Amino acid sequence: LAKTTQPISMDSYEGQEVNITCSHNNIATNDYITWYQQFPSQGPRFIIQGYKTKVTNEVASLFIPADRKSSTLSLPRVSLSDTAVYYCLVGDSGGLAGFQKLVFGTGTRLLVSP
Amino acid sequence: NAGVMQNPRHLVRRRGQEARLRCSPMKGHSHVYWYRQLPEEGLKFMVYLQKENIIDESGMPKERFSAEFPKEGPSILRIQQVVRGDSAAYFCASSLGTSWDEQYFGPGTRLTVT
């Protein structure tokens, strides 16, 4: 079972910042938080991963509070092409425990309008 | 460097027929994963293979489904005697290591059982 809870859908407009929050109350000490993006008719694509505080890459930022029971994916200045489903996953990421299967929930469907 | 290749992209089978889905991992990747996605749902893990070995098949139905990743050639997901409930998108991912941020997904095969 997925260990995360996300909003089912979100709407935004081009140029706005979008923040998608994910709840993971039972996150374990060794768990990382990982986000994937999936466009229609395509396989998911890795966006960002973090353990605590803040992580930023060329695509997004990930904010993780001290208790790690939630996290927020931030997409700056979204465009129409950011319309997709965004999945939040938590788990050991295959590090200490070896292989860990990805467990996807239903994700958040983001719709960006002109 | 070509990405993960899957073929066919679309496959139509009548009930009772066999479906063979192929996955060629990225060059140099020796880890292959198969996932199934039903409409409006997240991906569900099926099986994890390394060359000539099945590492984890906990997500595979016990009957009619099998997977292999031979020393030479693509990974094959085989579904015997297909039923309508097998209609779904089947995604393959490959990785160099076992961490989540290293899984690269293919475009998927959409199986329709009539």
Interface residues (C-beta under 8 A of the other chain):
Chain A: A2 Y32 T34 S41 Q42 G43 P44 R45 F46 Q49 Y87 L89 G91 S93 G94 G95 G98 F99 Q100 K101 L102 V103 F104 G105 T106 G107
Chain B: V4 H31 Y33 Y35 E40 E41 G42 L43 K44 F45 Y48 I55 D56 S58 G59 F91 C92 A93 G97 T98 S99 W100 D101 Q103 Y104 F105 G106 P107 G108 R110
